Structures are given as structure tokens and as C-alpha cells.
Amino acid sequence: MQPEYDSLTSEDRTWGMLAHLLAAAGHFMAVLSWLGPLVIWLMKRETSRFAAFHALQSLLFQLGWMAILAIGWVITGILSMILVGLLLIPVMIAAHLVPVIWAVIAGIKANNGEWYEYPVVGRWALNNTGIRS
């Protein structure tokens, strides 16, 4: 269900897209996937519900994936001591691509003006940006 608020401008769509694409790019610059969405959310939370929604959910999604990946690497490291964990290294490398691919898809949808929601955090972001309660 897409909120029916004011019409979206191309600037709204661009900021929404950037919130996701900067998160994807952040994965290739250490662990900075959260920085772009945070800056956009801080800039746009008062002026664009669409951009604020996309930035907030991107921020939450990336922070969640950072936690998942950190836990996964810890488990991989522990299990590597008994050689079983070495099999998890390719899985963990592939797991790093999941939030990147998802962010690109969400960025494309935001650029198309869609109120695309990530699982779990999308609904939370809608509720906390005052769009849906």
C-alpha cells in the first residue's frame, strides 16, 4: 500500500534513490554503508517524506546487515579453528552482496517514485516518518 501524500518531485525521487545507492557504495568503502542514508535522512526528514522514508529504511536495513555480517564473521572465525569454518568463508563473501543488490533494487524503485519497503524495517520506517501509523 503506497501512501497518497503530495506528489513527488524528481528531487524527492533522486534523494530517495541516493539513500539506497550510497548505502550500496558504502559496502565497498569499509563499513560506511550507513553514512549516506544517515546524512540524507538528517537533511530531508523535515522537507521530503519520500526521501526521509527511503533514507531511514536504508539506514536501518544497512545497520541490520552490518550486525548480521559481523555475527557471521565471528562464527566463521570460531569455526575456522576446527577447519569447518573455512567452508563458510565463501558463504560470508556472498552474503556481503545481498545488501548491495537489495539496495540497488530499492534505489531503482525509489527513482521510479515507488514507496518500496524492505522487509521488517520498511514498515518501521513508514511508521516513524509519520507516513503511516
C-alpha positions as a printed Julia matrix, in Angstrom:
133×3 Matrix{Float64}:
  0.0     0.0     0.0
  1.57    3.25   -1.12
  0.9     6.41    0.86
 -1.05    9.02   -1.08
  0.65   12.2     0.07
  1.75   15.15   -2.0
  3.04   14.49   -5.49
  6.64   13.51   -5.77
  9.17   15.75   -7.42
 12.15   14.49   -9.34
 14.3    15.82   -6.48
 12.4    13.62   -4.0
 12.94   10.59   -6.19
 16.62   11.41   -6.67
 17.26   11.76   -2.92
 15.35    8.54   -2.27
 17.46    6.74   -4.86
 20.7     8.2    -3.5
 19.88    6.96    0.0
 19.98    3.4    -1.32
 22.81    3.74   -3.83
 25.14    5.48   -1.37
 24.48    2.59    1.03
 25.44    0.11   -1.69
 28.6     2.07   -2.48
 29.44    2.22    1.22
 29.86   -1.55    1.28
 32.9    -1.15   -0.94
 34.41    1.5     1.36
 34.83   -0.49    4.56
 31.67   -0.34    6.67
 30.31    3.04    5.61
 27.03    1.76    4.2
 25.14    3.62    6.95
 26.71    7.05    6.39
 24.98    8.12    3.15
 21.47    7.21    4.31
 22.05    8.89    7.67
 23.17   12.17    6.08
 20.22   12.14    3.65
 17.75   11.36    6.44
 19.12   14.23    8.54
 18.9    16.61    5.56
 15.49   15.57    4.25
 13.49   14.43    7.29
 11.69   17.79    7.52
 11.29   18.56    3.82
 10.52   15.31    1.99
  8.61   12.39    3.48
  9.52   10.24    0.49
 13.28   10.87    0.77
 13.16   10.6     4.58
 11.34    7.27    4.37
 13.81    5.8     1.88
 16.81    7.13    3.79
 15.6     5.88    7.18
 14.73    2.41    5.96
 18.02    2.18    4.07
 19.89    3.2     7.22
 18.07    0.61    9.34
 18.48   -2.11    6.72
 22.22   -1.48    6.38
 22.76   -1.4    10.15
 20.87   -4.69   10.44
 23.01   -6.29    7.75
 26.18   -4.98    9.38
 25.15   -6.79   12.58
 24.28   -9.98   10.69
 27.59   -9.94    8.82
 29.59   -9.22   11.98
 27.98  -12.14   13.79
 28.51  -14.35   10.73
 32.21  -13.48   10.57
 32.66  -14.14   14.28
 31.05  -17.56   13.9
 33.16  -18.24   10.8
 36.31  -17.26   12.69
 35.47  -19.51   15.64
 34.59  -22.46   13.42
 37.73  -21.92   11.33
 39.71  -23.15   14.3
 38.3   -26.6    13.6
 38.52  -26.16    9.8
 34.73  -26.34    9.31
 34.56  -22.56    9.26
 36.73  -22.4     6.17
 33.71  -23.63    4.24
 31.75  -20.62    5.49
 34.15  -18.04    4.04
 32.64  -18.2     0.5
 29.16  -18.04    2.04
 30.09  -14.92    4.01
 31.63  -13.28    0.95
 28.41  -13.95   -0.96
 26.38  -12.63    1.98
 28.09   -9.25    1.54
 26.44   -8.96   -1.87
 22.88   -9.33   -0.53
 22.53   -5.81    0.94
 24.3    -4.31   -2.07
 21.97   -5.93   -4.59
 18.91   -5.16   -2.48
 19.97   -1.51   -2.15
 20.37   -1.16   -5.92
 16.9    -2.62   -6.5
 15.41   -0.3    -3.85
 17.25    2.67   -5.41
 15.75    1.93   -8.81
 12.28    1.64   -7.3
 12.74    4.92   -5.38
 13.83    6.65   -8.57
 10.62    5.38  -10.18
  8.64    7.01   -7.35
  7.69    3.76   -5.62
  7.28    3.51   -1.84
  9.28    0.28   -1.84
  9.62   -1.31    1.59
 12.44   -3.53    2.78
 11.26   -6.47    4.88
 10.86   -5.62    8.59
 12.48   -2.15    8.55
 10.28   -0.71    5.79
  7.12   -0.77    7.87
  9.02    0.62   10.87
 10.39    3.47    8.73
  6.9     4.3     7.44
  5.58    4.48   10.99
  8.46    6.6    12.27
  8.48    9.14    9.48
  4.84    9.96   10.19
  3.65    8.48    6.91
  1.66    5.61    8.37
  0.8     4.8    11.94
